Structures are given as C-alpha cells and as structure tokens.
C-alpha cells in the first residue's frame, strides 16, 4: 500500500480508492456504510488521509498460520 504522510491532506474518492487499492465503487460503498468518513465540499466528498490510516488500522487482522504453512515457510 502507498505510504501516507502525516500531513492533513484531503483526497478525492477516486484517489483514496487507489491508495487503498480498491475500486471507486467499493470506496463509495465503504463511505455509505460509515466505514470511511469524509468531508463534504459542495457536492464532492473528500477523504482525509488520516481517515484512510484509521481504516487500515481498524481493519488490520492477524491470523495464526496453519502448522502446514508454517513448516513450508520455515523450509525456505
């Protein structure tokens, strides 16, 4: 994923979607579901970069690897 600086930037929905490697339709769905916040400027929606960082952190998952996969990784 693209590295986002700590600057308080506002991104267009299409640009925010690219940062997260998502399609624009998926980004609009996440906005509609309240999973990504936005700032309305006229008819446009702008996504703060801090919102993208928060979304990534909230959706970070850790799964324990199956023993079979652990063994194959150790062999490399």
GROMACS elastic network, one bead per residue, 0.5 to 0.9 nm:
[ bonds ]
;  ai    aj funct       b0    kb
    1     4     6  0.89971   500
    1    19     6  0.65885   500
    1    20     6  0.64127   500
    1    21     6  0.71973   500
    2    18     6  0.87264   500
    2    19     6  0.56512   500
    2    20     6  0.75108   500
    2    21     6  0.87652   500
    3    19     6  0.83167   500
    4     7     6  0.81360   500
    4    19     6  0.84076   500
    4    49     6  0.68266   500
    4    50     6  0.84481   500
    4    52     6  0.85661   500
    4    53     6  0.75740   500
    5     8     6  0.82193   500
    5     9     6  0.86483   500
    5    49     6  0.79891   500
    5    50     6  0.89683   500
    6     9     6  0.84333   500
    6    49     6  0.79533   500
    6    50     6  0.74995   500
    7    49     6  0.77720   500
    7    50     6  0.83626   500
    8    48     6  0.66642   500
    8    49     6  0.64487   500
    8    50     6  0.69118   500
    9    47     6  0.81558   500
    9    48     6  0.56425   500
    9    49     6  0.55786   500
    9    50     6  0.79703   500
   10    16     6  0.89070   500
   10    38     6  0.88913   500
   10    39     6  0.83786   500
   10    46     6  0.55152   500
   10    47     6  0.52650   500
   10    49     6  0.61900   500
   10    50     6  0.89611   500
   11    14     6  0.79859   500
   11    15     6  0.59352   500
   11    16     6  0.57758   500
   11    45     6  0.85864   500
   11    46     6  0.53126   500
   11    47     6  0.50326   500
   11    48     6  0.62595   500
   11    49     6  0.69461   500
   12    15     6  0.52295   500
   12    16     6  0.61573   500
   12    17     6  0.85547   500
   12    44     6  0.80522   500
   12    45     6  0.67521   500
   12    46     6  0.50558   500
   12    47     6  0.63508   500
   13    16     6  0.50655   500
   13    17     6  0.60697   500
   13    18     6  0.86842   500
   13    24     6  0.68820   500
   13    27     6  0.69667   500
   13    28     6  0.75363   500
   13    38     6  0.89965   500
   13    44     6  0.87111   500
   13    45     6  0.66489   500
   13    46     6  0.62868   500
   13    47     6  0.64835   500
   14    17     6  0.51005   500
   14    18     6  0.64180   500
   14    19     6  0.88603   500
   14    23     6  0.78866   500
   14    24     6  0.55394   500
   14    27     6  0.79847   500
   15    18     6  0.50734   500
   15    19     6  0.63250   500
   15    20     6  0.88451   500
   15    24     6  0.86569   500
   16    19     6  0.50654   500
   16    20     6  0.64696   500
   16    21     6  0.85447   500
   16    22     6  0.84539   500
   16    24     6  0.85223   500
   16    27     6  0.77939   500
   16    46     6  0.86874   500
   16    47     6  0.67334   500
   16    48     6  0.87296   500
   16    49     6  0.79274   500
   16    52     6  0.75189   500
   17    20     6  0.52828   500
   17    21     6  0.59666   500
   17    23     6  0.58272   500
   17    24     6  0.56349   500
   17    25     6  0.87550   500
   17    26     6  0.78756   500
   17    27     6  0.57142   500
   17    28     6  0.88708   500
   18    22     6  0.59122   500
   18    23     6  0.72317   500
   18    24     6  0.80875   500
   19    22     6  0.77010   500
   19    52     6  0.84130   500
   20    23     6  0.87900   500
   20    27     6  0.88803   500
   20    52     6  0.77543   500
   20    56     6  0.84614   500
   22    25     6  0.82708   500
   22    26     6  0.63322   500
   22    27     6  0.66885   500
   23    26     6  0.52665   500
   23    27     6  0.63873   500
   23    28     6  0.88375   500
   24    27     6  0.50341   500
   24    28     6  0.62730   500
   24    29     6  0.86274   500
   25    28     6  0.51563   500
   25    29     6  0.62056   500
   25    30     6  0.87372   500
   26    30     6  0.62541   500
   26    31     6  0.86550   500
   27    30     6  0.51139   500
   27    31     6  0.62775   500
   27    32     6  0.86202   500
   27    36     6  0.81673   500
   28    32     6  0.60694   500
   28    33     6  0.85593   500
   28    36     6  0.89443   500
   29    33     6  0.60912   500
   29    34     6  0.85883   500
   29    35     6  0.86819   500
   30    33     6  0.50758   500
   30    34     6  0.62545   500
   30    35     6  0.51505   500
   30    36     6  0.57816   500
   30    37     6  0.87524   500
   31    34     6  0.51127   500
   31    35     6  0.58217   500
   31    37     6  0.62405   500
   31    38     6  0.73973   500
   32    35     6  0.76310   500
   32    36     6  0.81914   500
   33    36     6  0.78259   500
   34    37     6  0.64244   500
   35    55     6  0.72927   500
   36    47     6  0.79433   500
   36    51     6  0.64688   500
   36    52     6  0.72830   500
   36    54     6  0.86386   500
   36    55     6  0.66145   500
   37    46     6  0.88790   500
   37    47     6  0.67455   500
   37    48     6  0.79266   500
   37    51     6  0.63752   500
   37    52     6  0.87324   500
   38    45     6  0.59649   500
   38    46     6  0.54689   500
   38    48     6  0.66946   500
   38    51     6  0.78713   500
   39    44     6  0.82810   500
   39    45     6  0.56617   500
   39    46     6  0.51307   500
   39    47     6  0.63256   500
   39    48     6  0.75710   500
   40    43     6  0.67355   500
   40    44     6  0.57550   500
   40    46     6  0.63217   500
   40    47     6  0.89308   500
   41    44     6  0.52179   500
   41    45     6  0.61992   500
   41    46     6  0.71375   500
   42    45     6  0.80486   500
   47    50     6  0.83568   500
   47    51     6  0.67422   500
   47    52     6  0.75701   500
   48    51     6  0.52573   500
   48    52     6  0.69396   500
   49    52     6  0.51316   500
   49    53     6  0.63908   500
   49    54     6  0.86762   500
   50    53     6  0.50129   500
   50    54     6  0.61278   500
   50    55     6  0.85575   500
   51    54     6  0.50093   500
   51    55     6  0.60715   500
   51    56     6  0.86348   500
   52    55     6  0.50095   500
   52    56     6  0.62560   500
   52    57     6  0.86655   500
   53    56     6  0.52395   500
   53    57     6  0.63214   500
   53    58     6  0.87038   500
   54    57     6  0.50690   500
   54    58     6  0.60284   500
   54    59     6  0.85089   500
   55    58     6  0.51413   500
   55    59     6  0.61255   500
   55    60     6  0.85223   500
   56    59     6  0.52537   500
   56    60     6  0.60044   500
   57    60     6  0.52609   500
   57    61     6  0.88489   500
   58    61     6  0.85508   500
   64    67     6  0.89429   500
   65    68     6  0.80435   500
   65    69     6  0.61637   500
   65    70     6  0.61042   500
   66    69     6  0.53434   500
   66    70     6  0.62900   500
   66    71     6  0.88036   500
   67    70     6  0.50247   500
   67    71     6  0.62349   500
   67    72     6  0.87783   500
   68    71     6  0.54021   500
   68    72     6  0.65435   500
   68    73     6  0.88875   500
   69    72     6  0.51830   500
   69    73     6  0.62223   500
   69    74     6  0.86556   500
   70    73     6  0.52008   500
   70    74     6  0.62055   500
   70    75     6  0.87807   500
   71    74     6  0.51446   500
   71    75     6  0.63796   500
   72    75     6  0.52516   500
   72    76     6  0.69570   500
   73    76     6  0.55627   500
